Amino acid sequence: MQHPPYTLSVITDEFSPRLEDGIAFAVEEGLTTVDVRSIDAVNFLSLDRPAQERVARQIKAAGLKVGCLATPLLKWAAPGKEAATMGDQFGFDAGGRSTEDLYGDAFEAAALLGTRNLRIFSFLTV
């Protein structure tokens, strides 16, 4: 039975907070794709644009593609609800941005990384 080709990917910060270590691991393991969430314990959406551009260049220079930008979008209580805990925010700081602005920033960041895939949440429920 033949299987369709699959893309395996690793979230770089699952291996190490340092992007360089996550990239090295992916290359050593023969992966072609990484997922991006946080760099040096700072969420990608909390990095300034020059830092985001550096990350994109480093990944591309290693011959890798980004499969998904793992965002913290909707990892907060739903409107009119409360959450007992916010969970691990992986270095995310909204910085006073509205939800609409955060979505726009995430779309721009994904485009910069060359991916159309965003991981989001479905609000916190506990």
PyMOL commands that place a pseudoatom at each C-alpha (Angstrom):
pseudoatom trace, name=CA, resn=MET, resi=1, chain=A, elem=C, hetatm=0, pos=[0.000, 0.000, 0.000]
pseudoatom trace, name=CA, resn=GLN, resi=2, chain=A, elem=C, hetatm=0, pos=[1.454, 3.317, -1.019]
pseudoatom trace, name=CA, resn=HIS, resi=3, chain=A, elem=C, hetatm=0, pos=[1.131, 6.336, 1.198]
pseudoatom trace, name=CA, resn=PRO, resi=4, chain=A, elem=C, hetatm=0, pos=[1.047, 9.914, 0.015]
pseudoatom trace, name=CA, resn=PRO, resi=5, chain=A, elem=C, hetatm=0, pos=[4.226, 11.830, 0.749]
pseudoatom trace, name=CA, resn=TYR, resi=6, chain=A, elem=C, hetatm=0, pos=[4.188, 13.319, 4.201]
pseudoatom trace, name=CA, resn=THR, resi=7, chain=A, elem=C, hetatm=0, pos=[5.998, 16.373, 5.464]
pseudoatom trace, name=CA, resn=LEU, resi=8, chain=A, elem=C, hetatm=0, pos=[7.580, 15.922, 8.874]
pseudoatom trace, name=CA, resn=SER, resi=9, chain=A, elem=C, hetatm=0, pos=[8.436, 19.024, 10.774]
pseudoatom trace, name=CA, resn=VAL, resi=10, chain=A, elem=C, hetatm=0, pos=[9.669, 20.050, 14.207]
pseudoatom trace, name=CA, resn=ILE, resi=11, chain=A, elem=C, hetatm=0, pos=[8.817, 23.146, 16.219]
pseudoatom trace, name=CA, resn=THR, resi=12, chain=A, elem=C, hetatm=0, pos=[12.298, 24.585, 16.626]
pseudoatom trace, name=CA, resn=ASP, resi=13, chain=A, elem=C, hetatm=0, pos=[11.796, 25.660, 20.253]
pseudoatom trace, name=CA, resn=GLU, resi=14, chain=A, elem=C, hetatm=0, pos=[10.795, 22.122, 21.244]
pseudoatom trace, name=CA, resn=PHE, resi=15, chain=A, elem=C, hetatm=0, pos=[14.415, 21.163, 20.651]
pseudoatom trace, name=CA, resn=SER, resi=16, chain=A, elem=C, hetatm=0, pos=[16.015, 24.334, 22.030]
pseudoatom trace, name=CA, resn=PRO, resi=17, chain=A, elem=C, hetatm=0, pos=[15.084, 27.965, 22.666]
pseudoatom trace, name=CA, resn=ARG, resi=18, chain=A, elem=C, hetatm=0, pos=[17.960, 28.859, 20.316]
pseudoatom trace, name=CA, resn=LEU, resi=19, chain=A, elem=C, hetatm=0, pos=[16.908, 28.892, 16.667]
pseudoatom trace, name=CA, resn=GLU, resi=20, chain=A, elem=C, hetatm=0, pos=[20.363, 27.765, 15.563]
pseudoatom trace, name=CA, resn=ASP, resi=21, chain=A, elem=C, hetatm=0, pos=[20.034, 24.572, 17.600]
pseudoatom trace, name=CA, resn=GLY, resi=22, chain=A, elem=C, hetatm=0, pos=[16.576, 23.801, 16.237]
pseudoatom trace, name=CA, resn=ILE, resi=23, chain=A, elem=C, hetatm=0, pos=[17.773, 24.378, 12.678]
pseudoatom trace, name=CA, resn=ALA, resi=24, chain=A, elem=C, hetatm=0, pos=[20.834, 22.180, 13.215]
pseudoatom trace, name=CA, resn=PHE, resi=25, chain=A, elem=C, hetatm=0, pos=[18.655, 19.393, 14.615]
pseudoatom trace, name=CA, resn=ALA, resi=26, chain=A, elem=C, hetatm=0, pos=[16.263, 19.558, 11.641]
pseudoatom trace, name=CA, resn=VAL, resi=27, chain=A, elem=C, hetatm=0, pos=[19.127, 19.477, 9.142]
pseudoatom trace, name=CA, resn=GLU, resi=28, chain=A, elem=C, hetatm=0, pos=[20.902, 16.613, 10.952]
pseudoatom trace, name=CA, resn=GLU, resi=29, chain=A, elem=C, hetatm=0, pos=[17.677, 14.586, 10.967]
pseudoatom trace, name=CA, resn=GLY, resi=30, chain=A, elem=C, hetatm=0, pos=[17.105, 15.178, 7.265]
pseudoatom trace, name=CA, resn=LEU, resi=31, chain=A, elem=C, hetatm=0, pos=[13.978, 17.260, 7.715]
pseudoatom trace, name=CA, resn=THR, resi=32, chain=A, elem=C, hetatm=0, pos=[13.108, 19.871, 5.123]
pseudoatom trace, name=CA, resn=THR, resi=33, chain=A, elem=C, hetatm=0, pos=[10.524, 21.785, 7.130]
pseudoatom trace, name=CA, resn=VAL, resi=34, chain=A, elem=C, hetatm=0, pos=[10.368, 23.453, 10.536]
pseudoatom trace, name=CA, resn=ASP, resi=35, chain=A, elem=C, hetatm=0, pos=[7.571, 25.130, 12.456]
pseudoatom trace, name=CA, resn=VAL, resi=36, chain=A, elem=C, hetatm=0, pos=[8.268, 28.434, 14.172]
pseudoatom trace, name=CA, resn=ARG, resi=37, chain=A, elem=C, hetatm=0, pos=[6.826, 29.539, 17.528]
pseudoatom trace, name=CA, resn=SER, resi=38, chain=A, elem=C, hetatm=0, pos=[9.421, 31.283, 19.686]
pseudoatom trace, name=CA, resn=ILE, resi=39, chain=A, elem=C, hetatm=0, pos=[13.031, 32.346, 19.355]
pseudoatom trace, name=CA, resn=ASP, resi=40, chain=A, elem=C, hetatm=0, pos=[15.177, 32.689, 22.477]
pseudoatom trace, name=CA, resn=ALA, resi=41, chain=A, elem=C, hetatm=0, pos=[11.996, 32.400, 24.588]
pseudoatom trace, name=CA, resn=VAL, resi=42, chain=A, elem=C, hetatm=0, pos=[10.297, 35.273, 22.712]
pseudoatom trace, name=CA, resn=ASN, resi=43, chain=A, elem=C, hetatm=0, pos=[7.245, 34.478, 20.616]
pseudoatom trace, name=CA, resn=PHE, resi=44, chain=A, elem=C, hetatm=0, pos=[7.774, 35.141, 16.908]
pseudoatom trace, name=CA, resn=LEU, resi=45, chain=A, elem=C, hetatm=0, pos=[4.833, 37.578, 16.900]
pseudoatom trace, name=CA, resn=SER, resi=46, chain=A, elem=C, hetatm=0, pos=[6.522, 39.551, 19.693]
pseudoatom trace, name=CA, resn=LEU, resi=47, chain=A, elem=C, hetatm=0, pos=[9.760, 40.003, 17.720]
pseudoatom trace, name=CA, resn=ASP, resi=48, chain=A, elem=C, hetatm=0, pos=[10.273, 43.232, 15.813]
pseudoatom trace, name=CA, resn=ARG, resi=49, chain=A, elem=C, hetatm=0, pos=[10.297, 43.080, 12.012]
pseudoatom trace, name=CA, resn=PRO, resi=50, chain=A, elem=C, hetatm=0, pos=[14.126, 43.093, 11.626]
pseudoatom trace, name=CA, resn=ALA, resi=51, chain=A, elem=C, hetatm=0, pos=[14.382, 40.141, 14.033]
pseudoatom trace, name=CA, resn=GLN, resi=52, chain=A, elem=C, hetatm=0, pos=[11.630, 38.292, 12.151]
pseudoatom trace, name=CA, resn=GLU, resi=53, chain=A, elem=C, hetatm=0, pos=[13.496, 38.899, 8.896]
pseudoatom trace, name=CA, resn=ARG, resi=54, chain=A, elem=C, hetatm=0, pos=[16.724, 37.510, 10.409]
pseudoatom trace, name=CA, resn=VAL, resi=55, chain=A, elem=C, hetatm=0, pos=[14.885, 34.358, 11.469]
pseudoatom trace, name=CA, resn=ALA, resi=56, chain=A, elem=C, hetatm=0, pos=[13.420, 33.911, 7.978]
pseudoatom trace, name=CA, resn=ARG, resi=57, chain=A, elem=C, hetatm=0, pos=[16.876, 34.344, 6.422]
pseudoatom trace, name=CA, resn=GLN, resi=58, chain=A, elem=C, hetatm=0, pos=[18.476, 31.831, 8.810]
pseudoatom trace, name=CA, resn=ILE, resi=59, chain=A, elem=C, hetatm=0, pos=[15.870, 29.196, 8.033]
pseudoatom trace, name=CA, resn=LYS, resi=60, chain=A, elem=C, hetatm=0, pos=[16.150, 29.737, 4.287]
pseudoatom trace, name=CA, resn=ALA, resi=61, chain=A, elem=C, hetatm=0, pos=[19.976, 29.728, 4.422]
pseudoatom trace, name=CA, resn=ALA, resi=62, chain=A, elem=C, hetatm=0, pos=[19.819, 26.289, 6.058]
pseudoatom trace, name=CA, resn=GLY, resi=63, chain=A, elem=C, hetatm=0, pos=[17.801, 25.006, 3.110]
pseudoatom trace, name=CA, resn=LEU, resi=64, chain=A, elem=C, hetatm=0, pos=[14.652, 24.631, 5.189]
pseudoatom trace, name=CA, resn=LYS, resi=65, chain=A, elem=C, hetatm=0, pos=[11.073, 25.765, 4.681]
pseudoatom trace, name=CA, resn=VAL, resi=66, chain=A, elem=C, hetatm=0, pos=[8.553, 26.819, 7.297]
pseudoatom trace, name=CA, resn=GLY, resi=67, chain=A, elem=C, hetatm=0, pos=[5.530, 24.550, 7.436]
pseudoatom trace, name=CA, resn=CYS, resi=68, chain=A, elem=C, hetatm=0, pos=[3.582, 26.471, 10.047]
pseudoatom trace, name=CA, resn=LEU, resi=69, chain=A, elem=C, hetatm=0, pos=[3.745, 29.581, 12.195]
pseudoatom trace, name=CA, resn=ALA, resi=70, chain=A, elem=C, hetatm=0, pos=[2.578, 28.369, 15.601]
pseudoatom trace, name=CA, resn=THR, resi=71, chain=A, elem=C, hetatm=0, pos=[0.763, 31.420, 16.951]
pseudoatom trace, name=CA, resn=PRO, resi=72, chain=A, elem=C, hetatm=0, pos=[-0.859, 32.165, 20.297]
pseudoatom trace, name=CA, resn=LEU, resi=73, chain=A, elem=C, hetatm=0, pos=[-3.938, 33.517, 18.519]
pseudoatom trace, name=CA, resn=LEU, resi=74, chain=A, elem=C, hetatm=0, pos=[-7.110, 32.875, 20.531]
pseudoatom trace, name=CA, resn=LYS, resi=75, chain=A, elem=C, hetatm=0, pos=[-5.094, 31.439, 23.415]
pseudoatom trace, name=CA, resn=TRP, resi=76, chain=A, elem=C, hetatm=0, pos=[-7.096, 33.645, 25.708]
pseudoatom trace, name=CA, resn=ALA, resi=77, chain=A, elem=C, hetatm=0, pos=[-10.554, 33.576, 27.241]
pseudoatom trace, name=CA, resn=ALA, resi=78, chain=A, elem=C, hetatm=0, pos=[-13.496, 33.904, 24.868]
pseudoatom trace, name=CA, resn=PRO, resi=79, chain=A, elem=C, hetatm=0, pos=[-15.366, 37.215, 24.987]
pseudoatom trace, name=CA, resn=GLY, resi=80, chain=A, elem=C, hetatm=0, pos=[-17.477, 37.336, 28.142]
pseudoatom trace, name=CA, resn=LYS, resi=81, chain=A, elem=C, hetatm=0, pos=[-15.691, 34.339, 29.664]
pseudoatom trace, name=CA, resn=GLU, resi=82, chain=A, elem=C, hetatm=0, pos=[-12.876, 33.905, 32.147]
pseudoatom trace, name=CA, resn=ALA, resi=83, chain=A, elem=C, hetatm=0, pos=[-10.019, 31.428, 32.163]
pseudoatom trace, name=CA, resn=ALA, resi=84, chain=A, elem=C, hetatm=0, pos=[-8.441, 30.129, 35.353]
pseudoatom trace, name=CA, resn=THR, resi=85, chain=A, elem=C, hetatm=0, pos=[-5.043, 30.084, 33.679]
pseudoatom trace, name=CA, resn=MET, resi=86, chain=A, elem=C, hetatm=0, pos=[-3.557, 31.457, 30.487]
pseudoatom trace, name=CA, resn=GLY, resi=87, chain=A, elem=C, hetatm=0, pos=[-1.272, 28.451, 30.019]
pseudoatom trace, name=CA, resn=ASP, resi=88, chain=A, elem=C, hetatm=0, pos=[2.215, 28.730, 28.588]
pseudoatom trace, name=CA, resn=GLN, resi=89, chain=A, elem=C, hetatm=0, pos=[2.240, 31.731, 26.263]
pseudoatom trace, name=CA, resn=PHE, resi=90, chain=A, elem=C, hetatm=0, pos=[5.689, 30.888, 24.863]
pseudoatom trace, name=CA, resn=GLY, resi=91, chain=A, elem=C, hetatm=0, pos=[7.044, 34.403, 25.265]
pseudoatom trace, name=CA, resn=PHE, resi=92, chain=A, elem=C, hetatm=0, pos=[4.015, 36.128, 23.743]
pseudoatom trace, name=CA, resn=ASP, resi=93, chain=A, elem=C, hetatm=0, pos=[3.182, 39.723, 24.619]
pseudoatom trace, name=CA, resn=ALA, resi=94, chain=A, elem=C, hetatm=0, pos=[0.270, 41.330, 22.774]
pseudoatom trace, name=CA, resn=GLY, resi=95, chain=A, elem=C, hetatm=0, pos=[1.864, 44.715, 23.397]
pseudoatom trace, name=CA, resn=GLY, resi=96, chain=A, elem=C, hetatm=0, pos=[-1.520, 46.444, 23.477]
pseudoatom trace, name=CA, resn=ARG, resi=97, chain=A, elem=C, hetatm=0, pos=[-2.429, 45.249, 19.966]
pseudoatom trace, name=CA, resn=SER, resi=98, chain=A, elem=C, hetatm=0, pos=[-6.065, 44.531, 19.197]
pseudoatom trace, name=CA, resn=THR, resi=99, chain=A, elem=C, hetatm=0, pos=[-7.157, 41.071, 18.124]
pseudoatom trace, name=CA, resn=GLU, resi=100, chain=A, elem=C, hetatm=0, pos=[-7.576, 42.414, 14.591]
pseudoatom trace, name=CA, resn=ASP, resi=101, chain=A, elem=C, hetatm=0, pos=[-4.019, 43.793, 14.636]
pseudoatom trace, name=CA, resn=LEU, resi=102, chain=A, elem=C, hetatm=0, pos=[-2.671, 40.493, 15.969]
pseudoatom trace, name=CA, resn=TYR, resi=103, chain=A, elem=C, hetatm=0, pos=[-4.304, 38.629, 13.087]
pseudoatom trace, name=CA, resn=GLY, resi=104, chain=A, elem=C, hetatm=0, pos=[-2.844, 41.089, 10.596]
pseudoatom trace, name=CA, resn=ASP, resi=105, chain=A, elem=C, hetatm=0, pos=[0.596, 40.738, 12.167]
pseudoatom trace, name=CA, resn=ALA, resi=106, chain=A, elem=C, hetatm=0, pos=[0.293, 36.936, 12.048]
pseudoatom trace, name=CA, resn=PHE, resi=107, chain=A, elem=C, hetatm=0, pos=[-0.673, 36.972, 8.359]
pseudoatom trace, name=CA, resn=GLU, resi=108, chain=A, elem=C, hetatm=0, pos=[2.281, 39.231, 7.542]
pseudoatom trace, name=CA, resn=ALA, resi=109, chain=A, elem=C, hetatm=0, pos=[4.650, 37.093, 9.621]
pseudoatom trace, name=CA, resn=ALA, resi=110, chain=A, elem=C, hetatm=0, pos=[3.476, 33.908, 7.897]
pseudoatom trace, name=CA, resn=ALA, resi=111, chain=A, elem=C, hetatm=0, pos=[4.023, 35.503, 4.487]
pseudoatom trace, name=CA, resn=LEU, resi=112, chain=A, elem=C, hetatm=0, pos=[7.517, 36.583, 5.548]
pseudoatom trace, name=CA, resn=LEU, resi=113, chain=A, elem=C, hetatm=0, pos=[8.277, 32.992, 6.551]
pseudoatom trace, name=CA, resn=GLY, resi=114, chain=A, elem=C, hetatm=0, pos=[6.870, 31.680, 3.286]
pseudoatom trace, name=CA, resn=THR, resi=115, chain=A, elem=C, hetatm=0, pos=[3.990, 29.710, 4.791]
pseudoatom trace, name=CA, resn=ARG, resi=116, chain=A, elem=C, hetatm=0, pos=[0.232, 29.911, 4.500]
pseudoatom trace, name=CA, resn=ASN, resi=117, chain=A, elem=C, hetatm=0, pos=[-0.310, 27.819, 7.639]
pseudoatom trace, name=CA, resn=LEU, resi=118, chain=A, elem=C, hetatm=0, pos=[-1.073, 29.326, 11.039]
pseudoatom trace, name=CA, resn=ARG, resi=119, chain=A, elem=C, hetatm=0, pos=[-1.762, 27.328, 14.161]
pseudoatom trace, name=CA, resn=ILE, resi=120, chain=A, elem=C, hetatm=0, pos=[-4.374, 29.001, 16.340]
pseudoatom trace, name=CA, resn=PHE, resi=121, chain=A, elem=C, hetatm=0, pos=[-6.393, 28.021, 19.398]
pseudoatom trace, name=CA, resn=SER, resi=122, chain=A, elem=C, hetatm=0, pos=[-10.126, 27.871, 20.071]
pseudoatom trace, name=CA, resn=PHE, resi=123, chain=A, elem=C, hetatm=0, pos=[-10.102, 30.073, 23.173]
pseudoatom trace, name=CA, resn=LEU, resi=124, chain=A, elem=C, hetatm=0, pos=[-9.252, 28.879, 26.654]
pseudoatom trace, name=CA, resn=THR, resi=125, chain=A, elem=C, hetatm=0, pos=[-12.073, 27.036, 28.358]
pseudoatom trace, name=CA, resn=VAL, resi=126, chain=A, elem=C, hetatm=0, pos=[-10.706, 26.228, 31.809]
for i in range(1, 126): cmd.bond("trace and resi %d" % i, "trace and resi %d" % (i + 1))
show_as sticks, trace
zoom trace
